[in-house]
Amino acid sequence: MAEFASQPDLWRQLFALVLAATVVMGSPGPATISVTAVGAAFGLRHSVRYTCGIVLGTVAVLLVVATGVMAVLTSMPKLAPLLAFASGAYILYLAFKIATAPPLAARTAEASRPTWLAGFLLAVVNPKAYVAIAAVFAGASSSQSAGDIGMWLKLTVLALMIVAIHALWLVAGAAFARFLRRPAASRIINLVFAATLVLTTALAVFG
């Protein structure tokens, strides 16, 4: 640990990795917008499981990218359109659930809330996640300096960034929840978040 702390090149690489992850992975996309939308529509407490699913799914994407599995998948021309269709269909379904969520004040204990599995599935079909993580990981791996931070440290840092980024987006979304006890405000905000989710997905796929 003392040897690591005494090498400024390693600290600079870590800082660059965290900065790149914040800008690229933390920008609005299907996963981050969905976490915000679910937090706003269902409140903080009822959105934690969904967010955990998003985090687990995004970490799985990180491992897929890091191990080169994604390169193998993209080399199959018939698979890419199928994955894109599955991604779009699932995200449209989630957007519908957000848009039609009832106001918090009118919600019953049995109201349908997105589960951790729903979050996991969205994360693994999220097209932006693969592009963003691949960009950050490739940038971090391009350093040829003697003091390279190593594969496992990169993975650990990026996994922690995934947790932090989605937790912040969840808290931001939950801040809207207090406005959603009024039916009119609830419907407007849910519709805006649902439309934003669809738009960010379209940009990720076609942008």
HELIX and SHEET records of a PDB file:
HELIX    1   1 ALA A    2  ALA A    5  1                                   4    
HELIX    2   2 PRO A    8  ALA A   20  1                                  13    
HELIX    3   3 ALA A   21  MET A   25  3                                   5    
HELIX    4   4 PRO A   30  PHE A   42  1                                  13    
HELIX    5   5 ARG A   45  SER A   47  5                                   3    
HELIX    6   6 VAL A   48  ALA A   66  1                                  19    
HELIX    7   7 VAL A   69  THR A   74  1                                   6    
HELIX    8   8 LEU A   79  ALA A   99  1                                  21    
HELIX    9   9 LEU A  104  ALA A  106  5                                   3    
HELIX   10  10 TRP A  116  VAL A  124  1                                   9    
HELIX   11  11 PRO A  127  SER A  141  1                                  15    
HELIX   12  12 MET A  151  ALA A  174  1                                  24    
HELIX   13  13 ALA A  177  PHE A  179  5                                   3    
HELIX   14  14 PRO A  183  PHE A  206  1                                  24    
END                                                                             
